[in-house]
Amino acid sequence: MRRSTRHSLLAATAAIPAAFALACSPAATEPDGVVCTLNAAAGINLTIVDSLTGQPVALTGLWARAREGSYVDSTTAAFTDPQSGAVRMAIVYERRGTYAVTVHANGFQDWNKSGVVVTGDVCHVIGVPLTARMTK
Protein backbone atom coordinates (compact mmCIF):
# COMPACT_ATOMS: atom_id res chain seq x y z
CA MET A 1 0.00 0.00 0.00
CA ARG A 2 1.46 3.36 -1.01
CA ARG A 3 1.33 6.00 1.72
CA SER A 4 1.31 9.70 0.94
CA THR A 5 1.66 12.45 3.50
CA ARG A 6 0.60 16.04 2.89
CA HIS A 7 0.92 18.94 5.29
CA SER A 8 -0.64 22.38 5.03
CA LEU A 9 0.86 25.59 6.34
CA LEU A 10 -0.79 27.39 9.21
CA ALA A 11 -2.59 30.58 8.20
CA ALA A 12 -0.08 32.54 10.27
CA THR A 13 2.77 31.39 8.04
CA ALA A 14 0.91 31.50 4.73
CA ALA A 15 2.91 34.51 3.57
CA ILE A 16 6.26 32.80 4.11
CA PRO A 17 8.02 32.18 0.76
CA ALA A 18 7.92 28.76 -0.85
CA ALA A 19 11.46 28.03 0.34
CA PHE A 20 10.03 27.81 3.87
CA ALA A 21 7.15 25.51 2.88
CA LEU A 22 6.60 22.21 4.62
CA ALA A 23 4.92 19.70 2.35
CA CYS A 24 5.21 16.28 0.82
CA SER A 25 4.52 15.93 -2.90
CA PRO A 26 5.89 14.10 -5.94
CA ALA A 27 9.50 15.32 -5.99
CA ALA A 28 11.67 12.67 -4.33
CA THR A 29 10.46 9.21 -3.37
CA GLU A 30 11.75 7.59 -0.19
CA PRO A 31 12.23 3.82 0.04
CA ASP A 32 9.17 3.36 2.27
CA GLY A 33 6.87 4.84 -0.40
CA VAL A 34 6.45 8.27 1.16
CA VAL A 35 6.83 11.00 -1.41
CA CYS A 36 8.76 14.05 -0.12
CA THR A 37 9.65 17.41 -1.62
CA LEU A 38 13.19 18.61 -2.10
CA ASN A 39 12.39 21.86 -0.26
CA ALA A 40 14.44 22.67 2.82
CA ALA A 41 12.06 23.32 5.73
CA ALA A 42 12.97 25.80 8.46
CA GLY A 43 12.84 24.39 11.97
CA ILE A 44 12.27 27.79 13.60
CA ASN A 45 10.15 30.53 12.00
CA LEU A 46 10.51 33.88 13.75
CA THR A 47 8.23 36.91 13.64
CA ILE A 48 9.80 40.03 15.15
CA VAL A 49 7.52 42.70 16.68
CA ASP A 50 7.57 45.56 19.18
CA SER A 51 6.92 44.29 22.73
CA LEU A 52 4.59 47.16 23.65
CA THR A 53 2.41 47.32 20.55
CA GLY A 54 2.77 43.85 19.07
CA GLN A 55 3.18 45.62 15.74
CA PRO A 56 6.01 45.43 13.20
CA VAL A 57 8.95 47.68 14.01
CA ALA A 58 11.81 49.14 11.95
CA LEU A 59 14.99 47.28 12.90
CA THR A 60 18.68 47.66 12.12
CA GLY A 61 21.50 45.25 12.91
CA LEU A 62 19.01 42.37 13.07
CA TRP A 63 20.26 38.82 13.51
CA ALA A 64 18.93 35.55 14.92
CA ARG A 65 20.82 32.62 16.39
CA ALA A 66 19.83 29.11 17.51
CA ARG A 67 22.19 27.03 19.63
CA GLU A 68 22.09 23.38 20.64
CA GLY A 69 25.26 22.30 22.44
CA SER A 70 28.17 23.10 20.14
CA TYR A 71 25.89 23.49 17.09
CA VAL A 72 25.05 27.10 16.17
CA ASP A 73 22.94 28.39 13.28
CA SER A 74 22.54 32.09 12.68
CA THR A 75 21.14 34.42 10.06
CA THR A 76 20.86 38.07 9.17
CA ALA A 77 18.43 37.27 6.35
CA ALA A 78 15.00 38.74 7.03
CA PHE A 79 12.00 39.59 4.90
CA THR A 80 8.94 41.73 5.43
CA ASP A 81 5.58 40.01 5.14
CA PRO A 82 3.77 41.96 2.38
CA GLN A 83 0.37 41.51 4.03
CA SER A 84 1.12 42.33 7.67
CA GLY A 85 4.40 44.23 7.44
CA ALA A 86 5.88 41.84 10.02
CA VAL A 87 9.59 41.07 9.88
CA ARG A 88 10.25 37.33 9.56
CA MET A 89 13.35 35.16 9.80
CA ALA A 90 13.96 31.41 9.60
CA ILE A 91 16.77 29.24 11.00
CA VAL A 92 17.79 25.59 11.63
CA TYR A 93 16.79 24.14 8.30
CA GLU A 94 16.07 20.40 8.40
CA ARG A 95 17.63 19.88 11.83
CA ARG A 96 15.71 18.46 14.77
CA GLY A 97 16.79 19.38 18.27
CA THR A 98 16.23 21.53 21.36
CA TYR A 99 17.48 25.07 20.89
CA ALA A 100 18.21 28.28 22.73
CA VAL A 101 17.16 31.11 20.40
CA THR A 102 18.41 34.71 20.49
CA VAL A 103 17.21 37.64 18.36
CA HIS A 104 19.25 40.85 18.35
CA ALA A 105 18.47 44.30 16.89
CA ASN A 106 20.28 47.58 17.46
CA GLY A 107 18.61 49.72 20.14
CA PHE A 108 16.69 46.77 21.62
CA GLN A 109 17.38 44.24 24.36
CA ASP A 110 18.23 40.78 23.05
CA TRP A 111 15.20 38.48 23.00
CA ASN A 112 15.94 34.96 24.28
CA LYS A 113 13.96 31.74 24.44
CA SER A 114 15.38 28.40 25.56
CA GLY A 115 13.94 24.92 25.24
CA VAL A 116 12.59 25.36 21.70
CA VAL A 117 11.96 21.82 20.47
CA VAL A 118 12.03 21.15 16.72
CA THR A 119 10.59 17.79 15.71
CA GLY A 120 9.91 16.30 12.32
CA ASP A 121 8.02 13.82 10.27
CA VAL A 122 9.37 11.35 7.76
CA CYS A 123 10.09 14.11 5.22
CA HIS A 124 11.01 17.33 7.00
CA VAL A 125 11.26 19.16 10.26
CA ILE A 126 8.02 20.65 11.55
CA GLY A 127 8.55 24.38 11.85
CA VAL A 128 8.07 26.02 15.24
CA PRO A 129 6.60 29.53 15.00
CA LEU A 130 8.02 32.00 17.53
CA THR A 131 7.26 35.67 18.09
CA ALA A 132 10.21 37.72 19.32
CA ARG A 133 8.79 40.70 21.22
CA MET A 134 11.60 43.23 21.13
CA THR A 135 11.97 45.59 24.12
CA LYS A 136 13.88 48.90 24.10
DRENGU-937574 format. One record per residue (C-alpha): z, x, y; residue in three letters. Coordinates in pm, whole numbers, padded with zeros to 5 digits, always signed. Layout:
<atoms>
ZXYAla/...
</atoms>
This chain:
<atoms>
+00000+00000+00000Met/-00101+00146+00336Arg/+00172+00133+00600Arg/+00094+00131+00970Ser/+00350+00166+01245Thr/+00289+00060+01604Arg/+00529+00092+01894His/+00503-00064+02238Ser/+00634+00086+02559Leu/+00921-00079+02739Leu/+00820-00259+03058Ala/+01027-00008+03254Ala/+00804+00277+03139Thr/+00473+00091+03150Ala/+00357+00291+03451Ala/+00411+00626+03280Ile/+00076+00802+03218Pro/-00085+00792+02876Ala/+00034+01146+02803Ala/+00387+01003+02781Phe/+00288+00715+02551Ala/+00462+00660+02221Leu/+00235+00492+01970Ala/+00082+00521+01628Cys/-00290+00452+01593Ser/-00594+00589+01410Pro/-00599+00950+01532Ala/-00433+01167+01267Ala/-00337+01046+00921Thr/-00019+01175+00759Glu/+00004+01223+00382Pro/+00227+00917+00336Asp/-00040+00687+00484Gly/+00116+00645+00827Val/-00141+00683+01100Val/-00012+00876+01405Cys/-00162+00965+01741Thr/-00210+01319+01861Leu/-00026+01239+02186Asn/+00282+01444+02267Ala/+00573+01206+02332Ala/+00846+01297+02580Ala/+01197+01284+02439Gly/+01360+01227+02779Ile/+01200+01015+03053Asn/+01375+01051+03388Leu/+01364+00823+03691Thr/+01515+00980+04003Ile/+01668+00752+04270Val/+01918+00757+04556Asp/+02273+00692+04429Ser/+02365+00459+04716Leu/+02055+00241+04732Thr/+01907+00277+04385Gly/+01574+00318+04562Gln/+01320+00601+04543Pro/+01401+00895+04768Val/+01195+01181+04914Ala/+01290+01499+04728Leu/+01212+01868+04766Thr/+01291+02150+04525Gly/+01307+01901+04237Leu/+01351+02026+03882Trp/+01492+01893+03555Ala/+01639+02082+03262Arg/+01751+01983+02911Ala/+01963+02219+02703Arg/+02064+02209+02338Glu/+02244+02526+02230Gly/+02014+02817+02310Ser/+01709+02589+02349Tyr/+01617+02505+02710Val/+01328+02294+02839Asp/+01268+02254+03209Ser/+01006+02114+03442Thr/+00917+02086+03807Thr/+00635+01843+03727Ala/+00703+01500+03874Ala/+00490+01200+03959Phe/+00543+00894+04173Thr/+00514+00558+04001Asp/+00238+00377+04196Pro/+00403+00037+04151Gln/+00767+00112+04233Ser/+00744+00440+04423Gly/+01002+00588+04184Ala/+00988+00959+04107Val/+00956+01025+03733Arg/+00980+01335+03516Met/+00960+01396+03141Ala/+01100+01677+02924Ile/+01163+01779+02559Val/+00830+01679+02414Tyr/+00840+01607+02040Glu/+01183+01763+01988Arg/+01477+01571+01846Arg/+01827+01679+01938Gly/+02136+01623+02153Thr/+02089+01748+02507Tyr/+02273+01821+02828Ala/+02040+01716+03111Val/+02049+01841+03471Thr/+01836+01721+03764Val/+01835+01925+04085His/+01689+01847+04430Ala/+01746+02028+04758Asn/+02014+01861+04972Gly/+02162+01669+04677Phe/+02436+01738+04424Gln/+02305+01823+04078Asp/+02300+01520+03848Trp/+02428+01594+03496Asn/+02444+01396+03174Lys/+02556+01538+02840Ser/+02524+01394+02492Gly/+02170+01259+02536Val/+02047+01196+02182Val/+01672+01203+02115Val/+01571+01059+01779Thr/+01232+00991+01630Gly/+01027+00802+01382Asp/+00776+00937+01135Val/+00522+01009+01411Cys/+00700+01101+01733His/+01026+01126+01916Val/+01155+00802+02065Ile/+01185+00855+02438Gly/+01524+00807+02602Val/+01500+00660+02953Pro/+01753+00802+03200Leu/+01809+00726+03567Thr/+01932+01021+03772Ala/+02122+00879+04070Arg/+02113+01160+04323Met/+02412+01197+04559Thr/+02410+01388+04890Lys/
</atoms>
